[in-house]
Amino acid sequence: MIGTLALVLPPAVVAACSAPFATGDVQLGQLDPTIPGGPGSAWIVPLALLSPLALIYLAVAAGSLLGHIAPRLLGPSPAERLAAVQRQAMRLAERNRLARELHDSVGHALSIVTVQAAAAGRVLDSDPGFARQALTDIEASARNGLRDLDHVLGLLRDETASRAPTPTLADLPRLMGSTRTAGIEVTAELTGRIDEVPQAVSREAYRIVQESLTNAARHAGRVPVSLSLNVGAEHLDLELTNPLNGSGPQRPGGGRGLNGIRERVTSLRGEVSAGPEAGRWRIAVRLPLHPTP
């Protein structure tokens, strides 16, 4: 309608402005109505001159109205749909990351507590001193688990400034110490400058070691675990092995830990292999120290 008025209005305005000077009836451009000519039609001239301005305001108002109702009629635009998908993907990625943090940190603490409690229960009468020490270690493991849980809950509440930082490879001695208190012998061979590993890689490598120790305690029991970690010029290589123990405790829910390790390695463009080898369970990981996007 706006387009039609824009076509027919200019000739009508010109005809209306000439009406006071005409001697007969004047047709308003392409419109059917006519007006009498002569000085008596002078009143129509101001209206004719104001009509283009009114048409402009009408076009602006119509455009604004259509702009407001178009999203409801047509739905979101492709750019808006893409932005919504990206936001959803970011939310899912963050949820997965927090789930891995909970699984690795709290899962490790609970696995160590389970092993310690079982050991204390077996020798409670025959070796009270050992049982007492095991209870002390259980308290320390539970405290560490609560600290990690507090950190993850802080991330969920957006209170990261007041929470403890995520552990890195510099915290490996504490991790191995808590594992040894559960009666699991851990031997480690660390080569290279751990303090020069980028923070993102160091955090993920720590979680990988933590989850591997948790899996050993959960599925093989109190068996010795060997850890080899080498920091090279371009890559960080780590390997954990432990004897296969068919009589060890088998916990339900297996598989999430190994999947979590694979997700961490994939996010850093690394490589991972895991499986039985010559009577031992072996997991080997290579992480680039400077992962490219």
N, C-alpha and C positions, 0 to 999 in steps of 0.2 A: 504493500500500500504506500509506503514512504517513497518508493521508486516511482510509482505512478504519479504521485503528487509532485515530485520533483520535475517530471516531464511536462505536466499540464499547467503547473502554477506560473512559470515565467510568462507564457503568452497571455494568460489571464490577467496578470499584474499589468502588463503593458497596455492591454485593452481597457482595463479599469482606469488607468491614469489618463488615457486619451478621451474617456467618456465626457468630461466637462466641456470639451471643445468640439464635440460632434453635434450634428443637427438631427440625427435619427437614433434609432436603437442601436446599441453596441453589443455584439456577441463577445463573451468572455473567452477568447481564444478558442480551444477545441471543446469547451464546455457548452452544453445546451442552453443554460440560462443567458438572458440578455438584460441589459439595463438601459434605461432611457438616456439619450445624450443631452447635453446642455449643462448650464451652470448648476442646476439643481442636483446633479450627481457628484458634486465636488466632495461630498462627505465620504465617498467610497475610496478616494485616493489614499488617505492615511491608512485605512484598513488594508489596501492592496500593498502598500509599502511595508507594513508590519508583517504580512503573511509569510514572506521568506524567513524572517527571524523566528516566527512561530514554528515553521517547518523544521528549522535547525534544532530548536529545543525538543521538538517531538521526536526527531531522529535520535538525539542523545538519550532521551528518556527510554525510548524503545530499545536501544542498544544495551543500556544498563540493565533493563528488566530481563532481556534475553540472556545477558551474561550471568545473571543470578539463577535463572531457572534452567539454563542449558545443562549444568552438571547433573541435575535431577532427571532431566529428560534423556540425556545421552550417556550418563554414567561417567566414571573417571576416564581421563585421557590416557593414552599409552604411556606418557611420561609419568603420570601419577600412579598408574598400575606398576610400572617398573620400580618407582621409588618405594611403593608399599612392599613389593617382593624383596627388595634389598633390605628394608627395615626388618622384615620377618626373618630373613636369612641371618642378619646380625643378631637378632634375639635368640635364634636357635643355636648359633655358634657360641654365644655367651652362656646359654644354658648348658650346652655340652661341655664347655670348658669348666664351669663350676661343678658339674657332675663328676668330671674326672678328678678335680681337686678333692672333692669329698671322698670319692672312692679310693684314691691313692693315699691321702693323709690319714683320714679316719679309719679306712679299711686296714691300713698297716698297723695302726695302734691297736685295733681290736684283735687282729690276728696274733700280734705279740702277746697281748693280755690273755688270749685263749690258751696259747702254748704255755705261758707262765703259770696260769691257774691250774692247768692239767698237771704240770710237773709238781707244783706245790701240793696238790691233792694226793698224788701218789706217795709222797714222802712225808706227809704231815705228821705221822706218828713215829716213823723211823728216823727222821732227820729234821727236827723242829727248826734248827738253825737255817737250813736251806729253805724251808718253807717260809720262814720269817723274811729272809732276803728276797724270795720270790714275791712276797706280798709288797715289799718295798718297791721292787722293780715294777710291779703292776701299777702301783700308785704313780710312779714316774711316767710310765707309758700312757696311762690314762690322762695325766696332766698334759703331756705333749699332744695327745689326740684332741683334748679340749681346746688347746691353744690353736691348733690348725683349724678346728671347727669354728672357733671364734673368728679366725681370719676370713674363712669363706663366708660366714654369715655377715661379716663386715662388708664384703664385696656386694652381697645381695642388698644390703641396706645403704650402699653408697657411702660407707663410713671408712673408706680405706685409709684415710689419713691417720686414724687413731688405732689402726690394727698393725699387727706384726707383719713384716715383709715376708714374701714367699721365699722359702729356703732355696739355696743354690748348692753347687758342688762344694762350697766351703763348709757346708753343714754335714758333709758325709761322715766325719768322725762321730758326731752325735747319733746319726742314723745307724751306723754300724754298731755303736755301743749299745743302743737300745735293743738291737737285734741279738747281740751276744748275751744280754741279760736274760733272754728267753731260752738260753742253752743252745743257740744256733751259732756254730763256729763260722766266722767270716774272715777270710784272708783276702787282703786287698793289695794290688800292685798298681800304684798310681805313678805315671810318668808324664812329664810336661808341666807347663805352667797353668794350673787350674785357675789362678786368679786372672789370667788373661782371656779366659773364655767369655764371650759376650753374655750379658745377663740373660737374654731370652733363651739362648742355648743352654746355659748353665742351669736355669730353672727347670727346663724340660728334661735335661739329663738327670738331674736329681730325682725327679718324679719317676723316671724310668727305672733307675736303680731301686728306688723305694718300692715300686710295684713289683719288680722282679724278686726282691727279698720277701715281700708279702706272699707272692705266689709260691716261693720255695717253702715258707713256713706252713702255708695252707695246704699244699698238695703233697709235699714230701716229708714234712715233719722236721724233727731236729736233726738235720743232715748238714754237713759242712758245705758252705757256699764259697766259691772263688770269684772274686771280682777283679777284672783287669780294665784299667782306664788309661788311655793314652791320648794326650793332647798334642796333635801335630801342627804343621804349618797351616793346613787348609781344613782338616777334619778332626773331629773328636770321635775316637773309637772306644766303645766299651763292650765288655763281654762278661756275662755271668753264667756260671755252670754249677750244677749240683747233681749228686747221684740220684738216679731214679729209684724211688722207694715205693714199691707196690703196696707195702703194708702201712704206709704213712696215712695220716688223716686226710680224707677227701671231703672237702667242704662243698656245699651246694653253691650254684651260681657261678661256676667257672666260665671263663671266656671273656668276661667284661674287662678284666685287667689287661689281658693280651691285646684285646681290641683297643683299649685306651692307649697302650704303648704304641700301637700302629698309628693311631690318630695323631699322637704327639710327633712321631717321627715324620709322618706325611706332611704335617703342617710346617716342618722345617726343611722339607725337600730332602729328607735323609733316606737311609736304607735300613731294613730290619729283617732278620731271619730268626726263627725260633722253632725248636723241635728237639726230639730225642736224637742223640748222637753218641754211639759207642757206650751205651749204658748210662749216659748222663743227659740231663736236660740242659740245653744251651740256648742262650739268647744273645745275639750279636747285633749291635746297632752302630751305624756310622752316621754322624751328623755333620753337615758342613758348618764351619765356624762363621761363615758369612753367607747365609742363605739368600738366594736371589728371589724376587717376587715371581 
